[in-house]
Amino acid sequence: MEQIPTITPEELQKKLEAGEKLELVDVREDEEVVFGMVPGATHIRMGDIPAKLDYFDKNKEYIFICRSSGRSGNVCNYLHDQGYKVRNMVGGMLAWTGETEYTE
Protein backbone atom coordinates (compact mmCIF):
# COMPACT_ATOMS: atom_id res chain seq x y z
CA MET A 1 0.00 0.00 0.00
CA GLU A 2 1.27 3.43 -0.90
CA GLN A 3 2.43 5.58 2.00
CA ILE A 4 0.07 8.48 2.70
CA PRO A 5 1.88 11.83 3.00
CA THR A 6 1.89 13.29 6.49
CA ILE A 7 2.42 16.65 8.11
CA THR A 8 3.52 17.27 11.69
CA PRO A 9 1.55 19.62 13.94
CA GLU A 10 4.62 21.89 13.98
CA GLU A 11 4.78 22.04 10.18
CA LEU A 12 1.08 22.75 9.99
CA GLN A 13 1.37 25.52 12.56
CA LYS A 14 4.19 27.17 10.59
CA LYS A 15 2.12 27.06 7.39
CA LEU A 16 -0.86 28.62 9.16
CA GLU A 17 1.32 31.32 10.72
CA ALA A 18 2.75 32.04 7.26
CA GLY A 19 -0.80 32.65 6.08
CA GLU A 20 -1.01 29.66 3.75
CA LYS A 21 -4.54 28.80 2.65
CA LEU A 22 -4.98 25.19 3.67
CA GLU A 23 -7.89 22.79 3.43
CA LEU A 24 -8.15 21.28 6.92
CA VAL A 25 -10.75 18.69 7.79
CA ASP A 26 -11.38 17.47 11.35
CA VAL A 27 -12.98 14.01 11.29
CA ARG A 28 -13.65 13.62 15.02
CA GLU A 29 -17.08 13.21 16.57
CA ASP A 30 -19.23 16.16 17.65
CA GLU A 31 -18.48 15.65 21.34
CA GLU A 32 -14.75 15.83 20.64
CA VAL A 33 -14.59 18.96 18.51
CA VAL A 34 -16.35 21.06 21.17
CA PHE A 35 -12.99 21.10 22.98
CA GLY A 36 -11.43 22.94 20.07
CA MET A 37 -10.29 22.50 16.50
CA VAL A 38 -7.32 23.77 14.53
CA PRO A 39 -8.34 27.27 13.38
CA GLY A 40 -9.95 27.20 9.95
CA ALA A 41 -10.70 23.47 9.99
CA THR A 42 -13.97 22.14 8.61
CA HIS A 43 -15.70 19.50 10.71
CA ILE A 44 -16.86 16.42 8.81
CA ARG A 45 -17.26 13.30 10.98
CA MET A 46 -15.36 10.26 9.72
CA GLY A 47 -18.60 8.33 9.20
CA ASP A 48 -20.00 11.14 7.04
CA ILE A 49 -17.04 11.32 4.62
CA PRO A 50 -18.40 8.82 2.03
CA ALA A 51 -21.66 10.78 1.78
CA LYS A 52 -19.80 14.10 1.49
CA LEU A 53 -17.40 13.29 -1.33
CA ASP A 54 -18.83 16.16 -3.37
CA TYR A 55 -17.31 18.55 -0.78
CA PHE A 56 -13.83 17.52 -1.91
CA ASP A 57 -12.05 18.86 -5.00
CA LYS A 58 -9.45 16.61 -6.65
CA ASN A 59 -7.34 19.68 -7.50
CA LYS A 60 -6.84 20.59 -3.84
CA GLU A 61 -4.89 18.90 -1.09
CA TYR A 62 -6.68 18.21 2.18
CA ILE A 63 -5.09 17.80 5.58
CA PHE A 64 -7.02 15.47 7.87
CA ILE A 65 -7.05 15.73 11.65
CA CYS A 66 -8.46 13.56 14.42
CA ARG A 67 -7.58 12.91 18.05
CA SER A 68 -4.46 10.80 17.57
CA SER A 69 -4.17 10.43 13.73
CA GLY A 70 -5.68 6.92 13.50
CA ARG A 71 -9.09 7.82 12.12
CA SER A 72 -7.71 10.60 9.94
CA GLY A 73 -5.27 8.01 8.55
CA ASN A 74 -8.18 5.75 7.63
CA VAL A 75 -9.94 8.67 5.93
CA CYS A 76 -6.73 9.53 4.05
CA ASN A 77 -6.42 5.96 2.76
CA TYR A 78 -10.06 5.94 1.68
CA LEU A 79 -9.90 9.29 -0.14
CA HIS A 80 -6.47 8.55 -1.62
CA ASP A 81 -7.97 5.41 -3.18
CA GLN A 82 -10.69 7.62 -4.73
CA GLY A 83 -8.02 9.82 -6.31
CA TYR A 84 -7.91 12.74 -3.83
CA LYS A 85 -4.77 14.53 -2.60
CA VAL A 86 -4.55 13.98 1.13
CA ARG A 87 -2.17 14.46 4.03
CA ASN A 88 -2.54 13.15 7.57
CA MET A 89 -1.58 15.28 10.60
CA VAL A 90 0.64 13.00 12.67
CA GLY A 91 -0.26 12.69 16.34
CA GLY A 92 -3.60 14.40 15.89
CA MET A 93 -5.01 16.91 18.33
CA LEU A 94 -3.14 15.20 21.17
CA ALA A 95 0.05 16.58 19.61
CA TRP A 96 -1.35 19.97 18.56
CA THR A 97 0.10 22.80 20.65
CA GLY A 98 -1.15 25.69 18.55
CA GLU A 99 -4.26 27.78 19.01
CA THR A 100 -7.64 26.16 18.86
CA GLU A 101 -11.03 27.47 17.84
CA TYR A 102 -14.13 26.46 19.70
CA THR A 103 -17.37 25.65 17.99
CA GLU A 104 -20.73 26.29 19.59
C-alpha positions in Angstrom: 0.0 0.0 0.0 1.3 3.4 -0.9 2.4 5.6 2.0 0.1 8.5 2.7 1.9 11.8 3.0 1.9 13.3 6.5 2.4 16.6 8.1 3.5 17.3 11.7 1.5 19.6 13.9 4.6 21.9 14.0 4.8 22.0 10.2 1.1 22.7 10.0 1.4 25.5 12.6 4.2 27.2 10.6 2.1 27.1 7.4 -0.9 28.6 9.2 1.3 31.3 10.7 2.7 32.0 7.3 -0.8 32.7 6.1 -1.0 29.7 3.8 -4.5 28.8 2.6 -5.0 25.2 3.7 -7.9 22.8 3.4 -8.1 21.3 6.9 -10.8 18.7 7.8 -11.4 17.5 11.4 -13.0 14.0 11.3 -13.7 13.6 15.0 -17.1 13.2 16.6 -19.2 16.2 17.6 -18.5 15.6 21.3 -14.7 15.8 20.6 -14.6 19.0 18.5 -16.3 21.1 21.2 -13.0 21.1 23.0 -11.4 22.9 20.1 -10.3 22.5 16.5 -7.3 23.8 14.5 -8.3 27.3 13.4 -9.9 27.2 9.9 -10.7 23.5 10.0 -14.0 22.1 8.6 -15.7 19.5 10.7 -16.9 16.4 8.8 -17.3 13.3 11.0 -15.4 10.3 9.7 -18.6 8.3 9.2 -20.0 11.1 7.0 -17.0 11.3 4.6 -18.4 8.8 2.0 -21.7 10.8 1.8 -19.8 14.1 1.5 -17.4 13.3 -1.3 -18.8 16.2 -3.4 -17.3 18.5 -0.8 -13.8 17.5 -1.9 -12.1 18.9 -5.0 -9.4 16.6 -6.6 -7.3 19.7 -7.5 -6.8 20.6 -3.8 -4.9 18.9 -1.1 -6.7 18.2 2.2 -5.1 17.8 5.6 -7.0 15.5 7.9 -7.0 15.7 11.6 -8.5 13.6 14.4 -7.6 12.9 18.1 -4.5 10.8 17.6 -4.2 10.4 13.7 -5.7 6.9 13.5 -9.1 7.8 12.1 -7.7 10.6 9.9 -5.3 8.0 8.6 -8.2 5.8 7.6 -9.9 8.7 5.9 -6.7 9.5 4.0 -6.4 6.0 2.8 -10.1 5.9 1.7 -9.9 9.3 -0.1 -6.5 8.6 -1.6 -8.0 5.4 -3.2 -10.7 7.6 -4.7 -8.0 9.8 -6.3 -7.9 12.7 -3.8 -4.8 14.5 -2.6 -4.5 14.0 1.1 -2.2 14.5 4.0 -2.5 13.2 7.6 -1.6 15.3 10.6 0.6 13.0 12.7 -0.3 12.7 16.3 -3.6 14.4 15.9 -5.0 16.9 18.3 -3.1 15.2 21.2 0.1 16.6 19.6 -1.4 20.0 18.6 0.1 22.8 20.6 -1.2 25.7 18.6 -4.3 27.8 19.0 -7.6 26.2 18.9 -11.0 27.5 17.8 -14.1 26.5 19.7 -17.4 25.7 18.0 -20.7 26.3 19.6 
